[in-house]
């Protein structure tokens, strides 16, 4: 069953090259986003597929709560993220699309 599941996933998988994306300051899938958290700390996040999550490297799933908060926002925007510790104000400092190594 697991092999069939993985085979189907591979059949529908699509490679997304962020460097080929049209230039924009808006956050979408494959964006690299520099944010400033409510406590003043900066954090670099990369929005990736669910199979590519690596929290130690800042790779977050496009369906994660924080990514869903950032999606469609623009560089310079302030968004409000409702997390387990309550609501947090996040400023989007930079949005870029670059190859994820």
Secondary structure, DSSP 8 states (H G I E B T S, - for coil): -HHHHHHHHHHH-----GGGS---SB--TT-EEEEE-TTS-EEEEEEE-GGG-BGGGTEEETTSHHHHHHTT-BTT-EEEEEETTEEEEEEEEEEE-----
